Each structure stands twice: as structure tokens, then as C-alpha cells.
Amino acid sequence: MRLASPRPRRLVRAAAAACVLSAPLAPAATAGTPAEGDDRHRTGEVITVTTTRVGDPGNPSVGVVPFTDAVYPDCAEAPETSSGCLTVGRVDHPYEIGKLEITVAQWVAFLNTADPDGRDRFDLYEENESGSAWPKYGQVDFSEDARWGRHYSLAHPEWADKPYGFADFLDAARFVNSLVNGRLLAKETHTEGAFTYVTYKVRLSPRTERGMYDLDRPDATRTKDSGFVVPSQNEWIKAAYYDPSGGGTHSYWKYPTNAGVFGDGDATAPSPTVLNPTTGDVTNASTQPLASYHASGQPAPTWCPTLPEVCSSVNPIGLDPITYADVYQGSLGTTGQARTTSPWGTLDQGGNAVEWTDTITPPPTGQDFGRVWRRLHGGVSNAPAFQMWPSAVGLQPQDNLFYHHTYPWLGIRIGVIGELEPEER
């Protein structure tokens, strides 16, 4: 995954140090504490998630050279480069993918379900996520003295409908396991134009370590043929770019918001969002196509949930003010308000937070360290237009502690495979 601005040397050293760390092992349950799989005294919170159906199984793939402004019918047609070529986008099964990114309110509901006693056994929360530690980006507050199941809360009410932005892959997998192990209370299907949306009402489960992903395995993959998932790289790319009507180049759009013209740089990129400076709502939705990203020569979309001078000066990274202002541009806006859909009806795949997939990939040369790396995709509110291309096939360690501490734009979009039906009462 690429950053909008080069990292200062201090951050690069911190990243190198973080890469030698492995994910902490889950400690055994202590006396008097319900163990994994024991739901005594735990009542999961209820959330709703909406997906869009993606059909046309067996669609054609395309070849991409990472971060290159082109797509090819296959990798045989792509030029030879040191970056190599990847074949992406083909999915042989129908599936669903989240219409929107998982919001902070949904994540808080998950935290209070998965960690009702506030002990954070699975490192789901990081101090930098609080509004006091990081006024501009802190989304979630923690209270040690709160009652059972209420230790986590929104740092400000305005964060409720913004994407959760501090996720690593293990967070995403635990969220999905909570959905899979939870109780499906209701399912409703409706159409909007050419798109079919499905809304699920789910009572979350506190059981997070097994379900769709067995997190006893560092290289966890899907264990079920049906259920909620973290989308794969191909599922994500197909939903964002593949046009079953043949639009774009080789049936793939250049951006998740419009077909564009490959090889034309940023000239056909969507317009950038403008955010209300105090709420983070999109104020220019009438301008279409639209996405939350940092357009060249324009300020990144931004807002501040508190006093602007506090947001611009307080940071937990310890950077000097000039470097901090350069690196930490771009805020996460209200989900869905850009209003521009992908070919399958998703929103914000072209901006806001970059999103995890469950696809495992080899690490970059010289950066193995025995860790599991996964692919990420999507435009970012602090990144240029190239981050929205199909070829923007980023990758990160699934448990990157450095990014978890310093990068507030890592999000989650869930998917569904197979058919899910509500439980009989």
C-alpha cells in the first residue's frame, strides 16, 4: 500500500522495528472470565449491514502491472517490468459485498460485544484511537470504569457514520467471525435501479477467534462455504471495476466511480469531495462522479471534530508541526455521501479508507520476517488518484503494529458468500 506522502525517516525506522514483531498470542481466559466459546453473561449488540449482489460468475479477468495506468487482456500482453504482472478480477461464484465500509458505530458495537470487560485480550484497541490522544483522527474512546459491555464509545457523535480507520487484517477477521458466530435476526432484499441490495440484521457474538477464519493459524483462510467474509482481492476488484455491460477497457473501469481513460493520468479522475469542516459530511454531492481522495493541487478533504487549532497541533506521533501537516492530510468523510456507485452499486470503493482483503500474497523482496502479508485496495482520502486504479494492488503485513499506531485510514468492507437465512425463533 502506498502513502500519500513519503514517510519521514523517524517513521521509517519505526516501521522497520515493527516488522520484526509478530502478533501476540491470545492469553488463556482467567478465573471468573468466560472463555472463548462461552457466551454466559454476554449479550451481543445488534447491527445492520447492507450488501450488494455481484453476479456474472466466471467473468473475464485482466492483467495489471502494480500502480501502472493500464489494464491488459492478460499478462502475456503486459510489458515486462520489475514489478511483474498480476491477473485480477475474475470470480467464479456469485457473492455479495458491502455497499459501504464498516462504520465507527458498528465497530464500537463489536468492541463492546467482543471485549465486554475492557481487558482487550486480542489487541483490538490502540491508545491512539482515542479523541484525547489524537483529536483529528481518534474515533473511539475507552473508559476503564464503565460498566460491563460499555467500555467503548464514540470519541465524538460525528464519528458514528464514518469508516472505522484503524483496522489490521486480524481486526477485520475477528469482526467477520463475530458476524458469522452471531445470530442472523432478519434479512431484507430490495432493488435500486439495476442494483440489488441485501440488508442483514445481526446480533454479534463475542466469539471472535474461530468462525470464518481460524485465527490459531497465522495464514487463516476461509473455513466455510457460506457466511460473512473479508472479500478476496478478486471479489473486491470485480465489485469496484468490472462492468458486465462491457464499459471501460476490457470491461474494467479505471475508477470505481467512472470508466475513465487508461493511459491518461489523472485527467479523467472523479472530482474530490469537500467536507463540512465540523461534521465531515460531504457538501458537494451534486458534483458527479465524486470520491474522497487528495486531488493534485487541491487540499485533501478534511474536517475536525473539535477546535481546528487542536486538530492541527496535537499528534501522538511526535512529529514536528511541518512534517505532521504534510503527512497527516485527509479525513474520512461520512460513508455513502459521495453517492457515485461502482458498476455493482457499491459506494466509496474509490475513496475514504483503503480496505483489507483476505488474499495472502508474497512479501516484497527482503521483507519476509516470517509474517503473513495480505492485499489491500481502494482510494484513500490522503492519497492521489492513482490509488483508485485497478492496478493499485497494495500489500501489508496482516498485523502491522506500526500502521495500526500511525495510519488512521485502514478500513473494513465485508462480503457474503453462499446464502444466509435468518434463524427460526
C-alpha positions in Angstrom: 0.0 0.0 0.0 1.3 3.4 -0.9 1.2 6.5 1.3 0.2 9.9 0.0 3.4 11.5 1.2 6.9 10.0 1.9 7.3 8.9 5.4 9.9 10.8 7.5 13.0 8.8 8.5 11.8 8.5 12.0 8.6 6.7 10.9 10.6 4.5 8.5 12.8 3.4 11.4 9.7 2.7 13.5 8.2 0.7 10.6 11.3 -1.4 10.3 11.2 -2.1 14.0 7.6 -3.1 13.9 8.2 -5.6 11.1 10.2 -7.9 13.4 7.2 -8.2 15.8 4.7 -11.0 15.5 1.0 -10.9 16.5 0.6 -11.6 20.2 -0.8 -14.9 21.3 -4.2 -14.8 22.8 -3.9 -15.5 26.6 -5.9 -18.1 28.3 -9.1 -17.0 30.0 -8.6 -16.0 33.6 -10.6 -17.4 36.5 -14.1 -16.0 36.6 -13.9 -14.8 33.0 -16.0 -16.6 30.3 -13.6 -18.5 27.9 -13.8 -18.3 24.1 -17.0 -20.1 23.1 -18.7 -19.4 26.4 -21.5 -16.8 26.0 -22.5 -16.7 29.7 -23.3 -13.2 30.8 -22.7 -11.8 27.3 -25.4 -10.3 25.1 -24.1 -9.2 21.8 -25.1 -5.9 20.3 -27.2 -5.8 17.2 -26.0 -4.1 14.0 -27.3 -3.9 10.4 -25.1 -4.3 7.4 -26.1 -3.8 3.7 -24.5 -5.7 0.8 -24.9 -5.5 -2.9 -25.2 -8.6 -5.1 -22.4 -9.3 -7.6 -23.3 -11.7 -10.4 -21.9 -12.7 -13.8 -19.8 -15.6 -12.4 -16.8 -16.6 -14.5 -16.3 -13.0 -15.8 -13.0 -12.3 -17.6 -10.0 -11.1 -15.7 -7.4 -8.5 -16.7 -3.7 -8.2 -16.3 -2.3 -5.3 -14.2 1.2 -4.1 -13.6 1.2 -2.7 -10.0 0.5 1.0 -9.9 0.6 1.4 -13.7 -2.0 3.3 -15.6 -3.3 0.4 -17.8 -5.1 -2.9 -17.9 -4.3 -5.7 -20.3 -6.5 -8.6 -21.6 -3.9 -10.9 -19.9 -0.4 -10.8 -18.5 1.0 -12.0 -21.8 0.1 -8.7 -23.3 1.6 -6.6 -20.5 5.1 -5.2 -20.7 7.8 -6.9 -18.7 8.7 -4.9 -15.7 10.5 -5.5 -12.4 7.0 -5.2 -10.7 5.7 -8.1 -12.6 2.0 -8.6 -13.7 -1.0 -9.9 -11.8 -4.2 -11.4 -13.2 -7.1 -10.0 -11.3 -10.9 -9.6 -11.2 -12.3 -13.0 -12.2 -14.7 -14.6 -9.7 -16.4 -17.9 -10.5 -19.2 -17.6 -7.9 -22.0 -15.1 -7.2 -21.4 -13.2 -4.0 -22.2 -10.1 -2.1 -20.0 -7.2 -0.9 -20.7 -4.4 1.5 -22.4 -1.4 0.0 -20.4 0.7 2.5 -17.4 0.4 4.7 -17.9 -0.7 8.3 -18.6 2.4 10.3 -17.2 3.5 13.7 -20.6 3.0 15.3 -20.6 -0.6 14.0 -17.1 -1.1 15.3 -17.9 0.2 18.7 -20.8 -2.2 18.9 -18.4 -5.0 18.1 -15.8 -3.9 20.7 -18.4 -3.8 23.4 -19.5 -7.3 22.4 -16.1 -8.9 21.9 -14.5 -7.1 24.9 -17.2 -6.5 27.4 -14.9 -6.4 30.4 -12.5 -4.0 28.8 -9.4 -6.2 29.1 -8.6 -6.2 25.4 -7.1 -9.7 25.2 -6.8 -9.6 21.4 -5.4 -6.1 21.0 -8.5 -4.7 19.3 -7.9 -1.2 20.7 -4.9 1.2 20.5 -4.5 4.3 22.6 -4.0 6.5 19.5 -7.6 5.7 18.6 -9.0 8.0 21.4 -10.2 11.5 20.8 -7.9 12.9 23.5 -4.7 11.2 22.2 -5.4 12.1 18.6 -8.0 14.9 18.3 -8.1 14.9 14.5 -8.3 11.1 13.9 -9.2 9.5 17.2 -12.6 7.8 16.7 -13.1 5.6 19.8 -12.8 6.4 23.5 -12.2 3.8 26.2 -13.3 4.0 29.8 -11.8 1.6 32.3 -14.5 2.4 34.9 -17.5 1.8 32.6 -20.0 -1.0 33.2 -19.8 -4.4 31.6 -20.2 -4.1 27.8 -19.9 -0.3 27.7 -16.2 0.4 27.9 -16.0 1.7 24.3 -17.8 4.7 22.9 -17.6 7.2 20.1 -15.0 9.9 20.6 -17.5 12.4 19.1 -21.0 11.7 17.8 -19.9 12.8 14.3 -17.7 9.7 14.0 -20.7 7.3 14.1 -21.2 7.1 10.3 -17.5 7.5 9.3 -15.5 4.4 8.3 -13.5 2.8 11.0 -9.9 3.6 10.1 -7.5 1.8 12.4 -8.0 -1.8 11.3 -5.4 -4.5 10.6 -6.5 -7.7 8.9 -6.8 -9.6 12.2 -9.3 -6.9 13.3 -11.3 -7.4 10.1 -11.2 -11.2 10.5 -12.4 -11.0 14.2 -15.3 -8.7 13.1 -16.3 -11.2 10.5 -16.1 -14.1 12.9 -18.4 -12.2 15.3 -20.9 -11.8 12.5 -20.6 -15.5 11.5 -21.0 -16.7 15.1 -23.8 -14.3 15.8 -27.5 -14.7 15.2 -29.0 -13.5 11.9 -32.2 -11.9 13.0 -33.6 -10.5 9.7 -32.8 -10.3 6.0 -34.4 -7.9 3.6 -33.8 -7.6 -0.2 -34.6 -4.6 -2.3 -33.6 -3.1 -5.6 -32.5 0.4 -6.6 -32.3 0.7 -10.3 -30.0 -2.0 -11.6 -28.6 -2.9 -8.2 -29.9 -5.5 -5.7 -29.1 -4.8 -2.1 -29.5 -7.1 0.9 -29.7 -5.8 4.5 -28.9 -8.1 7.3 -29.7 -7.5 11.0 -27.3 -9.5 13.1 -26.8 -9.9 16.9 -23.0 -10.0 17.2 -21.2 -12.8 19.0 -18.3 -12.4 21.5 -16.7 -15.4 19.8 -14.0 -13.9 17.6 -11.1 -16.4 17.3 -12.9 -19.0 15.1 -15.7 -18.9 12.6 -15.0 -18.0 9.0 -11.3 -17.6 10.0 -9.4 -19.8 12.4 -7.0 -17.3 14.0 -5.0 -20.0 15.6 -3.5 -20.2 12.1 -1.4 -17.1 11.1 -2.3 -17.8 7.4 -6.0 -18.2 8.1 -8.2 -18.7 5.1 -12.0 -19.3 4.8 -13.3 -22.3 6.6 -16.9 -22.2 5.4 -18.7 -22.2 2.0 -21.3 -19.8 3.3 -21.2 -16.8 5.6 -19.7 -13.4 6.1 -16.2 -12.9 4.8 -13.5 -10.3 4.3 -13.6 -10.0 0.5 -10.8 -11.5 -1.6 -8.7 -9.4 -3.9 -10.7 -10.6 -6.9 -14.0 -10.1 -5.2 -13.1 -6.6 -4.3 -11.7 -5.7 -7.7 -14.7 -7.2 -9.6 -17.2 -5.2 -7.5 -15.2 -2.0 -7.9 -14.3 -2.1 -11.6 -15.8 -4.9 -13.7 -18.7 -3.7 -15.9 -20.9 -6.6 -17.2 -22.2 -4.4 -19.9 -18.7 -4.0 -21.4 -17.9 -0.4 -20.4 -14.3 0.8 -19.8 -11.3 -1.1 -21.2 -11.6 -4.9 -21.5 -14.9 -4.4 -19.4 -13.0 -2.7 -16.5 -13.4 0.8 -15.3 -10.4 2.9 -14.5 -12.0 4.2 -11.3 -14.8 2.7 -9.1 -16.7 5.8 -10.0 -16.3 6.1 -13.7 -14.8 4.2 -16.7 -12.2 6.8 -17.4 -9.4 6.6 -20.0 -6.4 4.4 -19.2 -3.1 6.0 -20.0 -4.5 9.5 -19.5 -3.1 10.1 -16.0 -5.5 11.8 -13.6 -7.3 13.8 -16.3 -10.4 11.6 -16.1 -10.4 11.1 -12.3 -13.6 11.9 -10.3 -13.9 15.2 -8.5 -12.7 15.2 -4.9 -15.2 15.5 -2.1 -15.4 18.7 0.0 -16.3 18.0 3.7 -18.2 20.1 6.2 -15.4 21.4 8.4 -17.1 20.4 11.7 -19.2 17.3 10.8 -17.3 15.5 8.0 -20.4 15.4 5.8 -19.9 15.7 2.0 -21.1 19.1 0.8 -20.6 18.8 -3.0 -22.5 15.6 -3.7 -24.2 17.2 -6.7 -20.8 17.1 -8.4 -20.5 13.7 -10.1 -18.6 11.5 -10.3 -17.1 12.1 -6.9 -14.6 10.4 -4.5 -12.8 11.2 -1.3 -9.1 11.5 -2.3 -6.3 14.1 -2.4 -6.5 15.6 -5.9 -3.4 17.1 -7.3 -3.1 20.8 -6.5 -6.1 20.8 -4.2 -6.4 20.4 -0.4 -7.3 17.0 0.9 -10.8 16.6 2.2 -10.7 17.3 5.9 -12.8 18.1 8.9 -12.2 18.5 12.7 -14.5 17.2 15.4 -13.0 19.7 17.9 -11.3 23.1 17.7 -9.2 23.4 14.4 -6.1 24.5 16.2 -6.3 21.4 18.4 -6.6 19.1 15.4 -3.7 20.7 13.7 -1.3 20.8 16.6 -1.9 17.7 18.8 -0.5 14.4 17.5 0.6 11.2 19.2 3.3 10.5 16.6 5.7 13.2 17.9 6.4 14.8 14.5 7.4 18.4 14.1 4.4 20.6 13.0 5.6 21.0 9.4 6.0 17.3 8.8 2.8 16.4 10.7 0.8 18.9 8.5 2.3 17.4 5.4 1.9 13.7 6.2 -1.5 13.8 8.0 -3.8 15.4 5.5 -7.2 13.9 4.6 -10.1 12.9 6.8 -12.6 10.2 6.5 -16.0 11.5 5.4 -19.5 10.3 6.0 -20.0 6.9 4.3 -22.0 6.9 1.1 -22.4 10.6 0.7 -20.1 10.9 -2.3 -23.1 9.0 -4.0 -21.2 7.7 -7.0 -21.6 4.0 -7.5 -19.4 1.3 -8.9 -20.7 -1.0 -11.7 -22.4 -3.1 -9.0 -23.7 -0.4 -6.7 -21.0 -0.1 -4.0 -20.1 3.3 -2.6 -16.7 4.6 -1.5 -14.5 2.0 -3.1 -13.0 5.0 -4.8 -12.1 6.8 -1.6 -12.3 7.3 2.1 -10.3 4.4 3.7 -8.2 1.8 1.9 -9.7 -1.7 2.6 -8.3 -5.1 3.6 -8.9 -8.3 1.5 -8.2 -11.8 2.8 -5.9 -12.6 -0.1 -2.5 -13.7 1.0 0.4 -12.5 -1.1 4.2 -13.0 -1.1 6.0 -10.2 0.8 8.2 -7.6 -1.0 11.8 -8.8 -1.6 13.8 -8.6 1.6 10.7 -8.0 3.9 9.6 -11.5 4.8 10.4 -11.7 8.6 8.1 -14.8 8.7 5.0 -12.8 8.6 1.7 -13.1 6.6 1.1 -10.4 4.0 -2.3 -9.6 2.6 -3.6 -7.4 -0.3 -5.4 -4.1 0.2 -7.3 -1.9 -2.2 -9.2 1.3 -2.6 -8.8 5.1 -2.8 -7.7 6.9 0.3 -8.7 10.4 1.4 -5.0 11.4 1.8 -3.7 9.7 -1.4 -3.7 10.8 -5.1 -5.9 9.4 -7.9 -3.6 6.5 -8.7 -4.7 4.8 -5.5 -8.1 4.3 -7.2 -6.8 2.4 -10.2 -7.4 -1.3 -10.6 -3.6 -1.7 -10.6 -3.3 -0.2 -7.1 -2.7 -3.6 -5.6 -1.2 -2.7 -2.2 0.1 -5.1 0.4 0.9 -5.0 4.1 1.6 -7.5 6.9 -1.7 -8.5 8.4 -0.6 -7.4 11.8 1.4 -4.3 11.1 1.7 -2.7 14.5 3.4 0.4 13.0 0.4 1.1 10.7 -2.0 0.3 13.5 -0.4 3.0 15.5 0.1 5.7 12.9 -2.2 5.2 9.9 -5.8 6.2 10.5 -7.1 5.3 7.0 -7.2 1.4 7.1 -10.8 0.2 6.8 -13.0 -2.9 6.5 -15.7 -3.8 3.9 -17.4 -7.2 4.5 -18.7 -9.7 2.0 -21.1 -12.6 1.9 -20.6 -16.0 0.1 -23.4 -18.5 -0.2 -26.9 -17.9 1.1 -27.7 -16.7 4.6 -31.1 -17.0 6.1 -32.4 -15.8 9.5 -32.7 -18.3 12.3 -36.1 -19.5 13.2 -37.2 -18.2 16.6 
